[in-house]
Every structure is written in structure tokens, then in C-alpha cells.
């Protein structure tokens, strides 16, 4: 142990009249601990939420959607897909049909989205088939007792709960004002399965069927609403979307990527993360003032001892290092405690997922993802702030005149 560390540790030990200083020191350590722990927990939750939302959004609607800006549907879908699949970075494509319907069961009715998909390609583009129950749920025509058949439909779990419909039930899709004739178009389906994507709104409003059945129900003829595209790097989706637009060269094709489509959501998450940093900074600032107060009190209490140290050769630099080390010791202890508490809390929250209202928080469980880079950054910033808080007391102690300090009572 160096001389400076030895003196610093002795000064931090309370004796008799220093009980109030001990309380301030404990509050400083506690403030740093709370700030570091809170920052780690907030960042863990925000990182988990961001990762979960990004994954689920891209996993349900694809990384890029090719649409007709006039909403008339795409023509030559196979030709467009061949061009798109040849673009660097594109992994797979799949056509889809999309429209609003009124879905009715024997027990209830609910507004919904009917999405027609290609069962052979959908799994290459989205993660929706991974959430099917049963896993082999099919949208193929289902035979009925009278010898006829109805197309299969797979309902989101929340939509099925609202309709009070289960596998094997028959539901009816109504499309009002089909082709502007004012005559509702009605088509019946057999529920062959349920799906759960983890996104509350998607599971509450979406029903899936085959491309052919969706075109028939929505009276679209042979038109296709759009094409879903999966890329190898989801963060590069905007750049790849631009390359697709340049390759297709058609005013009837518009490429919409998942990042621009959810720009406001991601902006909101960034703002929330900044607010978390701000709260962390405020808590640490208060703790820094407590550290500075503790060290100033030590300087006032130990003025005579500091003068003696300087008179026997400790020097101004040595005294300055003593008080800087005291600030680092207080900050280091608080940072270590806060880091341990924050990491433990993140582990517990990740292991025991808290349930959230999906209609409010977008996901139904609290996701937590601890990035050790964030932990290092938070701990480093805490130590720097604690070191800065010790600069003035250390400078003040080093400026004492030995003779006057020894005479100090």
C-alpha cells in the first residue's frame, strides 16, 4: 500500500466527532450506487425493448415492402421478384395480399386485416410461421361434411380470443362496398390454427389465408398488394430499398423499408434512452456534491494533520493525491455496489419476465438485454464524475501553508 493510499484510508475512517461526516460519506456511496444501478437497469430494459421490437417488427412485416403507390396492386409480380432476388443483399421475397375486413364468428364480430400469403415462401421472409399453433397449420381448403370445402384461415391469438373462435370453427369475412358497388362481399373460412407473433396489435388484428382465398374475398382479381423482401442485414434495408427502386425502374413500384416505416417509434425509444442518461447524470451530480462535501469536511477536520504531513515532506502533490484517492475510493465503492445491484436486477428481470399490457407497451413481457459495453461506460462515467468532484477539495488541501495549518485549531 502506498503512502497516499494509507493516509486516504485513515482519513475516511470516522472517529468520534466525525459521525456526521460518516453519514455524508455513506449517502455519497449510496447515491453513486443508486445512480449506477438505475442507469444499468434502464439501459438494460431499453436495449432489450429496442432489440425485441426491431426483431418482431421486421419478423412480421419483412425488412422491405414493395407496394404500388396508387394502391392498385402490382403487376408482373414474378418478374419483379426475379429482379429483386438478383440484387446484392436480398435473401428472399414473397408476395402478399392485404385488405380490411369484418370478421364474424358464431359468437362475435371484429374488424380485422386479411393477409394472403404464399405458404411456400413466407417462412423465408418473415418469422410469422414460427408462431403457428399447431406448427403445421395449413390454409389449404378444408373439406366439410356436405362434400364441399372452405379455405383455411389462421387467426392471431388475440383476435381469436375476441371472436371467441377456436380451431375447427367457421368464420365469415365481410368486405363492405366491394369494387364500389355498395354490395358487401362475404366469404367463409375454417379456422385451421392460431398464431402468436408477440406484437399485441398484430396478433389482435391479423388473420392469414392463402393468396387465392384472399384475392377472392377482397375481390382483387389476379392483383397482388405487394412483395415482402428479406435482406441479410436488416440495418442496411434503406440502402437496399434504394437499389431495388433503381433496379426495377417502375413508377408503379415503391420500396418501403421497416426503419422508415417505424421512424417515430425508434425516435421515441432514443428519446427515452436519453432521458435515462439524464436521470443518471442528475443522481450522480448529487452524489458528486456529497463526495465534495465529505472531502471538504475532512480538509477542515484534518487541517493540522495535513500541515504536519507537508512539513515532514509529503509535498503538495502528495496531499493532492491523497484527496483524489479518497474521491476515487468513495466513487469506486459506490460504483462497484451499483454495478453488482444493476447486473443482478437485470438478471432477475430477464429470468422472471414481467407481464406488460400489450396494448400499451407493444410487447407483452418486459425484455431485458444487458450490454457489457454500456456497463463499462456507466461505471467509467461514474468514476470520472467522482474524480472531478474531488478536484476542488484536493486543490484546497494542497494550497494550505504548513506553518499556518499546524497552528490551526
N, C-alpha and C positions, 0 to 999 in steps of 0.2 A: 504494500500500500504506500503510495506517495505521500509526501508531507502535506500537500494541499488536500488530498482526499481525507487524510486523518483529521485535519483541522475542520474540514467541512462537515464530516460526520459527527464530530464532537459538538459543533455549533448547532446542529439540527436536533440534538437530544435535549428535551425540555427538562429543566430543573426548577423546582420551587416557583418563583415568580414568573416563570415562562409558560405557565399553563395556558394563558390566553393565546400566546404565540403558537403553542401546540395545536390549539383549536383551529387557528387560521391555517396552519400547515396542513392539518387533516382536511379542512374544507378545500384547500387548493388541490391536494391529491384527489379528493373526491370529485372536484369539478373537472379536472383533466380526465379522470376515469369515465365519468358520465358522458363528457363530450366525445371521447374516442369511441366508447361503446355505442352511443347513439349514432355516430357517423357510420360505423361499420354495419350496424343493423339496417339503417336507412339505405345505405348503398347496396347492401345485400338484397334487400327487398326490391329496390328499383332495378338492379341488374337482373334479378330473377323475373320480375314483371316484364321488363323490356324484352328479354330473351324469349319468354313464353309467348308474349303477344306477337312478336315478329315471326316466330316459328309457326304459330297457329294461323295467323292471317295468311302467310304465304302458303301454308299447308292446306288451306281450304279453298282459296281462290286463285292459286297459281302465282308465279312470280311476275308474269306479264299476261295481259288480256288483249287480244286483238279483236276490235269491235268496228262496227260500221258507225261513223259519227252521225249519220242520218237515221240510225235505228231502224233500218230496213232489212238488216241481215246481210251476211257475207255471201258472195257468190264465188264459185270455183274454190271451195274450201280445201279440197285435196291439193290443188295446185299451189295455194298459199302455204299449206303445211310443208310441202316438199321444199319450197324456197326457204322457209324459216328453219327447217331442220338442218339445212346446209350451212347455216350461219355459225361461226365460231362462238362457242359458249352455250349454245342451245342444246339441251339434253333430250327433251321430248315435247310433243304437242298433243292436244286432244280437243276436239270440237265440243261445243256445248250449246244448249238451248235454254232460254231463260224467260220467265214471264210470271206475272202476278195472277193469283187465282184465289177463289174462295173454296176452302176445303171443308167438306162436311162428312161427319160420321153419323152413326145412328144416335149418338148422344149429344153432339155439339158441333159448332162451326167455328172456323178460324181463318183469318186472312193468312195467306202463305205465299211462298215462292216455289214455283215448279221449275226444277232444273233437270233438263235432259242431258245425259252423259253417255259416253262410249265406255262400257264396262271393260273392254279390252285395253283401253289406253288410260283411263282415269287414274289408275294406281301409279302410273309412271309420272304423272304431272302433279297430283295432289295427294294428301295423306288421308282424305275422307274415307276411302275403303278400309283403312286400318281400324276405323271405329265402328264397323258394321257388326250388328248382332242379329242373327248368327253371323259368323265370319264369312260364310258362303252365301249370304243373302243375294238373291237374284232379282232383276227387274224383267225377266223373261215373262211372256204370257203365262198366266196361271189357269189351269183347267178348272171348270166349275162342274157341279153335279149334273146340270142340264146339258152337258156336252159342249157348251161354249167356253170361251176363255176371256180373261181380262188381263190387261198389262199389270205387272207388279210395280209397287211403289215402296220406297224406303223412307220412313219419316224420321226427322230429328226427334230425339228423346223428349225434349221439352214440348215440341209440337204435338207429339203423340199423347203426352200427358194432358195437354189442354183439350185435345179432341176426345180423350178417354178411349183411344183406339189401340188395339194390340195386333200382333201378328195373326193373320188369317181374316181380319175384319175387312169389310168393303168400305171404301171412302169415295166420295164424288167430288171432282174438281169442276168448278163453275167459272167460266171466263166471261164476264159481262161485256156486252157490246162487241162481240167478235166481228172483226172487219167492219165495224161501224154500222152494222145492220140493226143494232138495238136488240138482237136476239141472244140471250145467254146461251153459251155453248157448254154442254155438260158431258163429262166423261167419267166413267167409274174405274176404280183401280182396286187391286187386292194388296193389302199391306203384307209384304214379304219379309220385312226386317226393320230394325231401327238403327240409327247411327248417332254417335256422340263425338263431336269434334273438340269439345272443351270450351268453345266460344258460345256463350249463352244465347246471344241473339241469333247466331247461325243455326243452332240446334232448335231454337224456338220457331223459326220462320221458314225453314227449308225442307222441301221434300224432293226426292230423287226418283227419276224414272228413266227409261230408255230414250234415246234421241227421237225415235219414230213415234213413241207414245206421246212425248212432249210436243212434238210438232203437230200431231193430230189434235191434242187437247187445246193447244194455243192457236190452232188454225193458221199455221205458218207455211203450209205447203212444203216445199223442199228447202226452205231457207234455214240458215244456221245463225244463231245470235252472235257467236264469236268463237275464238280459239284460245284455249289456255296454253301457256308456254312455261316450261320449267327450264331454268338455267343452272349452270354448275356453280355459280357464285351469286347468291341472292342479292348481295350488296352491289353487284355490277348490273343489276336489272335495268336501271335507267339508260346506261350506255348501250346495252344490248338492244333495248327497245328502239333506240335511235338507229342502230344498224339495221334492225328489222324494217323500219319505216323506209330507210334508204334503199333496201333491197327489194321490197315489194313494189314501191313506186306507184301507189294507187291512192287517189283521194277518197276511196271508199273503205280504206283500212286505217284505223287509228290504234296505236300501241299505247296502252295504259299500264304502267308498272305499279307494283304493290307499294313502293315507297311514296310516290307522288299521290297515290290514291288515299294513303293514310297519313299524309303530311301533318295535319293538325294534331292527330293522336301522338305522333312522335315528338312534335314540338312541345306538347303538353308534358310528356314524360321528361324531356330535357329541362323544362322549367321546374318541375318537381324535384329533379336531382339538384338543380342549382339552389333551390330553397333548402334542401337538406344540407348542402355545404354551408349556406348562410347560418343556419341554426348551429351547426358545428362550430363555425367561427365565433359566433356570439358566446357560446358556452365557454370556449377556450379563452376568449378575451377576458371574461370574468375570472376564470381560473388564473390567468396571467397576472391580473391585478392582485389577486390573493397571494400569488408567489412573490410578486414585488413587495407587497406589504410585509410578508413574512421576513424577507431578506432585509428590508429597511429596519424592521424591529430588531433583528439580530445585530445589525450595524450599530444601532443606538445602544443596545444592551452590552455589546462586546467592544465598545469603542476603546476602552482602556487596554483590553487584551490585544486588540488589533495594533495599538500603538507599541505595545511590548514586542509583538511579533516583528513589526517593521524595524524596531530598534536593534533587534538581535540578528537582522539580516534577511528577513523574509522578503523584503522589497515590495514595491507597489505592484509589479506584475504577479508576484506570488499571492498577494492579498486579493487581487482581481480574480485570479484563477480559483481561489477558494470559494468566492461567492458565485462565480459562474458554475462551478461544480455543484454547489448547493441547489441552484436552479435546475440544473440537469438532473440531479438526484430526485428532486420532488417531481419534476415532469416525467422522468423515466419510470418512477414507481407508478404514477397515475396512468401513464401510457400502457405499461405492462398489464396493470389490472384491467383497464378499459379494453385492451385488445383481447385479453382472455375472456372477459364477460361478453364482449360483442361476438367473438367467434363461437362461444358456447351457445349464445342465444340464436345465432344463425343456424347452428347445427340442430338445435331443438326445433326451431320453426320449420326447417326443411324436413325433419323426420316426422314431425306431427303437423301435417299440413292443416292450417286453419281454414275452415269453410267461409267463403265470402258470398254475398248476394250477387249472382252472376249478372243480373240486370243493371247493377250499379258499377261493379268493378271489372266487367268484361270477361274475367276468368272466375272460376268457381272455387278455387283454392288459392291460398297465399303462396306464391312461388318465391323461393329464396335461392340466390346463387352468389356465393362468396368468391370474389376475385382477389387473389393474394396481392396483386398489384395495387388494388385500392387500399388494402390493409397497410401495406408498406408506405403508401402515400400519406394516409391519415396519420399513422404513427410518426412518420418523418416530419410532417407539418406540425404536429403537436409538440414534438421535441424542439423544433425551431422556434415556435412561439414561446415556449417555456424558457429557452435560452435568451431570447430577446427580452423577456420580462426581467431577466437577471442582470441586464447590461447596466441599467442606472444604479441599482444598489452596489454592484461590484465597482463601478467607476467612483461612486461616492465613498466607498470604503478605502479605495486606493488613493484618494486625494487627502486623506487625513494626514495631519502633521504629527509625527511620532511624539514629540515633546508635549504638545497640547493634548493629544489623545491620552497619554499616560496620566496627565493631570485631571482628566475628565472624571467626574463623579456622577 
